[in-house]
Amino acid sequence: MKTYLGIDVGSVTTKLALLDESNEILASTYLQTQGNPVDMIKQGLEEVKKQIPLEAEICGVATTGSGRALAGVMVSADLVKNEITAHAVAAMHCVPEVQTVFEIGGQDSKIIIIRDGVVIDFGMNSVCAAGTGSFLEHQAERLNIKIEDFGEYALRSKNPARIAGRCTVFAESDMIHKQQMGYPIDDIIYGLSQALVRNYLNNVALGKEIRPKLVFQGGVAFNKGIIKAINETFHTEVYVPPHNELMGAIGAAMLVREEMKNDGHRTKFKGFGVSQIEFQVSSFICKACPNLCEISQISANGKVLARWGGRCDMWERVEK
């Protein structure tokens, strides 16, 4: 059985998905990155290894997400692809008629505009986290509520509180003010959900032509309050894929399948033994020019495997 592995390493979560040639998920895992992507990639490989069918042969591996370069070096990936492409491919597979993709993760938010099966525009959040999952997690912590229960509280709201959502600092002070005024907790939580959607539209989606059909993916798509706020904003039903949290990894696996079929070469994947290798990640400042780029590098067994991060490719061309 030919299979293809997609690895999506984000700032908050690390996801792996193993697909067969029919794009059916054979194995998957969803882990908290916890600021340690190297260990989470290794743990993810171990978990996939436990689930993989005996007859499965991994014929291609792709990485995506903010940690795609690091993950690509660790596993000797056949393809390293940006998350816009990966999420778009997965969304179009689930909903061929999709025209707008909302992707909201822990610290990253994206909008992808698709017309006739082609990505024509996209947008990503700035350094502000007010339109991301971390915004809700922080407020849930202050309210002493589990983030998993956030959606249920929001759905019970009868008169949502109007909360400033342009900035997490302002939202927090506004939320505290509403609590002091005696607003019910349900109304405050749905007000926070609406604030996140407003911020997403005013920041990430600003100037984009949003058309149905809308697809909502990423970890925040589990939140029923956010889904309700999006539906009310656009007066339409947003579609949430069955594996919304894995869409980046799924898209990466689909992309590498096509890549390997067209390329005709065997995979460079090192195998699951990668999880037993001790990797060291470090950085240094390049002083070759006034840019003073911070160069990241990954090593194993005392040997430098790869360097990246400069404005030019000087260090990437240096023989390891």
Residue pairs with C-beta under 8 A, 6 or more apart in sequence:
1 20
1 53
1 55
1 56
1 57
2 20
2 21
2 57
2 59
3 18
3 19
3 20
3 21
3 26
3 52
3 56
3 57
3 58
3 59
4 18
4 19
4 58
4 59
4 60
4 61
4 62
4 253
4 254
4 256
4 257
4 260
5 16
5 17
5 18
5 19
5 48
5 58
5 60
5 61
5 62
5 253
5 256
5 269
6 16
6 17
6 18
6 19
6 61
6 62
6 63
6 64
6 86
6 248
6 249
6 250
6 251
6 252
6 253
6 254
6 255
6 256
7 14
7 15
7 16
7 41
7 44
7 61
7 62
7 63
7 64
7 65
7 68
7 71
7 75
7 77
7 249
7 252
8 14
8 15
8 16
8 17
8 63
8 64
8 65
8 83
8 86
8 246
8 248
8 249
8 252
9 33
9 37
9 40
9 41
9 63
9 64
9 65
9 66
9 67
9 68
9 70
9 71
10 33
10 65
10 66
10 67
10 105
10 106
10 107
10 108
10 248
11 33
11 66
11 67
11 105
11 106
11 107
11 108
12 32
12 33
12 105
12 106
12 107
12 133
12 134
12 219
13 30
13 31
13 32
13 33
13 105
13 106
13 219
13 245
14 30
14 31
14 32
14 33
14 37
14 40
14 41
14 44
14 65
14 67
15 28
15 29
15 30
15 31
15 44
15 245
15 246
15 248
15 249
16 27
16 28
16 29
16 44
16 45
16 47
16 48
16 249
17 25
17 27
17 28
17 243
17 246
17 249
17 250
17 252
17 253
18 25
18 26
18 27
18 28
18 48
18 51
18 52
18 56
18 58
18 253
19 25
19 26
19 250
19 253
19 254
19 257
20 26
20 56
21 257
23 93
23 250
23 254
25 243
25 246
25 250
26 51
26 52
26 53
26 56
27 47
27 48
27 51
27 52
28 48
28 51
28 243
28 246
28 249
29 44
29 47
29 48
29 51
30 245
30 246
31 40
31 43
31 44
31 47
32 40
33 40
33 67
34 40
37 67
37 70
37 71
38 70
38 74
38 279
38 281
41 67
41 70
41 71
41 74
41 75
42 74
42 274
42 275
43 275
45 75
45 272
45 274
45 275
46 272
46 275
48 272
49 272
49 275
58 267
58 269
59 257
59 260
59 266
59 267
60 78
60 79
60 253
60 256
60 257
60 259
60 260
60 267
60 269
61 75
61 76
61 77
61 78
61 79
61 256
61 267
61 268
61 269
62 77
62 78
62 79
62 80
62 81
62 86
62 252
62 253
62 255
62 256
62 259
63 69
63 71
63 72
63 75
63 77
63 79
63 80
63 81
63 252
64 80
64 81
64 82
64 83
64 85
64 86
64 248
64 249
64 251
64 252
65 71
65 83
65 248
66 83
66 108
68 80
68 81
68 82
68 83
69 80
69 296
69 306
69 308
70 281
70 296
70 298
71 77
72 80
73 298
73 305
73 306
74 274
74 277
74 279
74 298
75 269
75 270
75 274
76 268
76 269
76 270
77 256
77 268
77 269
78 256
78 259
78 260
78 263
78 267
78 268
78 269
79 252
79 255
79 256
79 259
81 252
81 255
83 103
83 108
83 110
83 248
84 110
84 112
84 119
84 122
85 119
85 251
85 255
86 247
86 248
86 249
86 250
86 251
86 252
86 255
87 101
87 103
87 110
87 112
87 217
87 247
87 248
87 251
88 101
88 112
88 114
88 119
88 251
89 251
89 254
89 255
90 217
90 241
90 247
90 248
90 250
90 251
90 254
91 98
91 101
91 112
91 114
91 215
91 217
91 241
91 247
91 251
92 98
92 114
92 117
93 250
93 251
93 254
94 215
94 239
94 241
94 242
95 213
95 215
95 239
95 241
96 117
97 213
98 114
98 213
98 214
98 215
98 239
99 113
99 114
99 115
99 211
99 212
99 213
99 214
100 111
100 112
100 113
100 114
100 208
100 210
100 211
100 212
100 213
100 214
100 215
101 110
101 111
101 112
101 114
101 214
101 215
101 216
101 217
102 110
102 111
102 200
102 205
102 214
102 215
102 216
102 217
102 218
102 230
102 238
103 109
103 110
103 111
103 112
103 216
103 217
103 218
103 247
104 110
104 131
104 132
104 133
104 196
104 200
104 216
104 218
104 219
104 220
104 221
104 226
105 132
105 133
105 218
105 219
105 220
106 132
106 133
106 134
106 137
106 219
107 129
107 132
107 133
107 134
108 124
108 125
108 132
109 124
109 125
109 131
109 132
109 200
109 203
109 204
109 218
110 122
110 123
110 124
110 125
110 204
111 122
111 123
111 200
111 204
111 205
111 208
111 210
112 119
112 121
112 122
113 119
113 120
113 121
113 122
113 208
113 209
113 210
114 120
121 208
123 204
123 205
123 206
123 207
123 208
124 204
125 131
125 132
125 200
125 203
125 204
126 203
128 167
128 168
128 199
128 203
129 135
129 168
130 165
130 166
130 167
130 168
130 171
130 195
130 196
130 199
130 203
131 165
131 196
131 199
131 200
131 203
131 204
132 196
132 220
133 218
133 219
133 220
135 168
135 171
135 192
135 196
135 199
136 147
136 150
136 192
136 193
136 196
136 220
136 223
136 226
137 147
138 168
138 172
139 171
139 172
139 175
139 192
140 146
140 147
140 150
142 172
142 175
143 175
143 185
143 188
143 189
145 153
145 185
145 189
148 222
150 189
150 193
150 223
150 225
151 222
151 223
151 224
151 225
151 226
151 227
152 224
153 185
153 186
153 189
153 190
153 225
154 186
154 189
154 190
154 193
154 223
154 224
154 225
154 226
154 228
154 229
155 190
155 224
155 225
155 228
156 186
157 184
157 186
157 187
157 189
157 190
157 191
158 184
158 186
158 187
159 187
160 187
160 190
160 191
160 193
160 194
161 178
161 183
161 187
161 188
161 190
161 191
162 191
162 194
163 171
163 174
163 175
163 178
163 188
163 191
163 192
163 194
163 195
164 170
164 171
164 174
164 195
165 171
165 192
165 194
165 195
165 196
165 198
165 199
166 199
166 202
171 192
171 195
175 188
175 191
175 192
178 187
178 188
178 191
179 188
183 191
189 225
190 225
190 228
190 229
193 223
193 225
193 226
193 228
193 229
194 229
196 220
196 226
196 229
197 226
197 229
197 230
197 233
201 233
210 234
212 234
212 236
213 239
214 230
214 234
214 236
214 238
214 239
215 238
215 239
215 240
215 241
216 226
216 227
216 230
216 238
216 239
216 240
216 244
217 240
217 241
217 244
217 245
217 247
218 244
218 245
218 247
219 244
219 245
220 226
221 227
221 240
221 241
221 244
221 245
222 244
222 245
227 238
227 240
230 238
231 237
231 238
241 247
243 250
260 267
277 300
277 301
278 300
278 301
279 298
279 299
279 300
279 305
280 298
280 299
280 300
281 296
281 297
281 298
281 299
282 296
282 297
282 299
283 294
283 295
283 296
283 297
283 309
284 294
284 295
284 297
285 292
285 293
285 294
285 295
286 292
286 293
286 294
286 295
286 310
286 314
286 315
288 314
291 310
291 311
293 309
293 310
293 311
293 312
294 309
295 307
295 308
295 309
295 310
295 315
296 307
296 308
296 309
297 304
297 305
297 306
297 307
297 308
297 315
298 304
298 305
298 306
299 305
303 320
304 320
305 320
306 316
306 320
307 315
307 316
307 318
307 320
308 315
308 316
309 315
310 316
